[in-house]
Amino acid sequence: MIDINEFIQKITIWAVPLIFAITLHEVAHGYVASLFGDQTARLSGRLSINPVKHIDPVGTILVPLLMLSVSSFVFGWAKPVPVDWRNLHHPRRDMALVAFAGPFSNLLMAFFWGLIAKIGLVMETGGNVWAGTPLYLMGQAGIMINVVLGVLNLIPLPPLDGGKVLAAFLPRRAAYSFSLIEPYGFFILILLMFTGLLSAIMGPFVLLIMSMIWGMYGLA
């Protein structure tokens, strides 16, 4: 049976970092696309940091709630920001930069949440446990969510951002053949997850980046 009080505490700690992680990830895609000539996201109102404009009922609400009810980690996604590569000044190069912008924003946010965790730790150490502990826990959640989201999206597999970056560097014929994997990308990820290969691939990078953040702010 789910402990309601514990469940509410989890939501309080994880909700804000998750919402910002997936919202700013999509905004980053749209913003970089607008810099290189494609205003599709801007014209559709998707360059806003208002989470409501980016909510996916399944990825932003249902999946995170289900994960929180059975684990101590939460994950999710927002509605993809529309990008029309035909409007970009240099479509292949610019599309790689647009794709890279999402996970890069997550890595930047991970360092930001490291600062939040440090502030919470200082407050907690100074005796302000009531405010310091939740802030510290929220910061730690923000680090984990953003590092995992950033590393996951850099895996070179369509339709992940890393797949789009890799496609930009492949010869056109090879890039086309590579793009044919996209309809099966989700199922490949599920297979990797259940076989443990996804953790094996991501684990060293996740731990390296998290260790850097912990060391930088003295959280370890």
PyMOL commands that set and color helices and strands:
alter all, ss='L'
color gray80, all
select helices_A, chain A and resi 4-35+40-43+51-53+57-70+85-87+91-125+129-153+161-169+172-179+182-195+197-217
alter helices_A, ss='H'
color red, helices_A
deselect
rebuild
show_as cartoon
